[in-house]
Amino acid sequence: MSGEVVLADPMPPLFQQLAGDRFDVRPLENATEADRKATVGIVAYSHPIVDGSVMDSCPGLKVISNHGVGVDHIDVEAATQRRIPVGNTPGCLDASTADMTMALILSVARNVVVGDHFARGPEFTHYDPSILIGQEVTGSTLGIVGMGRIGAEVARRARAFNMKILYHNRSRRPETESELDVEYRSLKDLLAESDFVSLNCPLTDSTTG
């Protein structure tokens, strides 16, 4: 071991293997004073709060690495003031998040979870085609709030269901409108016209409330 410590919340064994002999990986929660003094990096795996007080408790801290894209659990402003770089992984989960978005839309529209519980429960005694029909996804209208990387991936998948796609963004994206055949709407109009709404925007003061 080098004597340098990396603090991390519970991580898969692979991370421990990758760290190898370079760092001594210790748990972020309940880290000792000695561990914090020797800490050069923090890995935020399951979104622990990393604020200014945590940073100040690690006087040798050189970097904060986030396992994922969103950094709302890390006080980036405090890190900037202390000249500590914060890393994340933009782009790596775009497709996965869009896949899950469509899975949730289909699940809600077609009562997948409710139907599964019903079919496994004592109430299910015979097949009745008139119950739990749900709502047609094909040909319905999807409203996407936030036409960034993930929003665009959701739109690409929604096109396969022949959905009409509306979007709202801080600024219009004419090239995206042309490429993905999507239409811009004000937020009010999007909510009024959409059968389903997908929120694909970051958690900030302007998007909260």
N, C-alpha and C positions, 0 to 999 in steps of 0.2 A: 504494500500500500504506500501511496505517496504522502499520506498524512492529511491530504486535502479531502474535505467532506462535501458530499452532495446530499442535500436534504430532499426527500421525496415522500409523498403520501404513498400508500400501498401500491406497488408496481408489480407487473408480471415478472416471472423469473428471467425472461429474456433480457430485461433491462439490466438486471444484476449481472448477467453474463456479459453483456456489451460493455458495462462499466469496467469489467475485468479488474486488472491490478492498478488502474489509473486513479480510481477514487474509492473512498470508503463511503458507501451509500447508507445513510441513516434515516430513520423515520422523521418526517417533518413534525408530526404531532408529538408534543412532549419532548422535543429535542433538548438535550442538556445544554448548559451554558458553554461547556467545553466544545460540544459539537458545533454550536452556532459560531463560536469564535474561529473555528477551523473551516467553516463553510465557504466554498467558492461558488456554488451553484445551487439553485432550487429548481426541481422539476415538479410542475403542477400537473398531476395525472388525472385526478378525479375532482378538479375544481376546488381546491382548498383556497381560503382567503389569504392572499398575499398582499398585505398593505404596508404602509410606511413603517409601522412598529415592527413588523416581521423583518423588514429589510434592515432596520437600525440594529436589530438584535444580532445581525450577521455582519460585522464590520468589514470582513474581507470578501463580501458577496460581489461576484463579477458578472453573473448572468442569471436570468430567470427564463426557464424554458417551459412553454405550455404545450401539453399534449392535446392538441385540437386547435380550432380556429378562434373561437370566442375568448376574449380576455377580460370579460366584465368582472371576474373574480380577482383580477390583478390590478392594483392601483398603478396604472401605466404612468400617470402624471407624477406620482411619487418616485417611481423608478427613474423617470427622465430627469427629475430634479437631482437625483443621486448619481446620475450618469451610469445607470445599470441597464444594459440592453435587455429587452423582452422579446423572446422568439415565440412564434406560433407556426402553424402548418396550413397556411391558406391553400385551398384548392384540393387538398387530399381527400376531403369528405364530400365534395360537391355531388358526385354521382350517387354515393350511398345515401345522402340526405334526401335527394330527389326521389330515389327509389322508395324510401320510407314514406315520403309524402304521398306518393301514389298509393302505397299500401294502406295508409290511413284513410285516404279518400274512399278507396274501394271497400275497406272494412266498415266505415261508417255508413256509406250509401247502401251496402248490401247486408247490413246487420250480421257481419261475419262472427263477431265475438258473441253477440247475443244469441245468434243461431247455434253456435258451438255449445254454449252453456245449456241452451234449451234441449238440444239433441242428446246431451249427456245426462240430463236431469230426469226426474220421475214424471214430469209433466208431459214428456214426449211419449205418446202411446200409439200414434199413427201418423202417417204422412198427410199433411194438409197443404196443398200448393197455394192456398190463399193467405197464409201468414208469413210474416217476415220477408215480404217481397222486396221492400226497400225502394231505392230510387235509382233510376237509370243514370249511369255515368256517361255512357256514350252519347254524344250530342248535347250534353249539358254545358253550362257556362262556368268556367273557372276564373276566379279573380286572384291574381298574384300581386301581393304587396311587397315590393322590393325586387326589381328586375336586375339583380346582380348575377354572379356566377351560378348560384343555386337556383334562383328564380328562373333563369334561362334553361337550366337542366330540367326543371319541373315542366316548363312549357314544352320542351321537346318530347317528353313522355306523354303529356296530355294530348298532343297532336295525334298520337297513335289511337286515342279514344275518340277522335273526331270532335274534340271539345272546342267550343268557342273560348278564346283566351283573352281576358282583359288584364291590364296591369296598371299599377300605380307606382311611381318612382319619384324621387326628388327632382329628377330631370328626365325629360323624354329621351327615348333611345330610338331614333328613326331607323338606324341600321338593324336593331333587334326586331323592330316592328316588321321590317321587310323580310328579314331572314326567317323569322318564326311565325309570321302571320298573326301577330298579336296587336291588340288595339289599346291605346292609352285612354284612361279614364281618371277623373278626379276620384279621391278616396270615397266620397259620398256616393257618387254614381256607381263605382265599382261594387260597393257593398249592396246597393239596391238591385243591381242587375245579376249578381253572381249566385249560382247554386252552391258553389263551394268556394272557400277563400283560403289561400295559403299565405301565411305570414313568413316571409323570407328576408327579414331585415334585422339588423343588429339591435341589441338591447342598449339603448342610450336614453338620455333624458328626453329627447325629442320623440322617441317611440314608446315611451312609458306613460300610462295613464289613459 
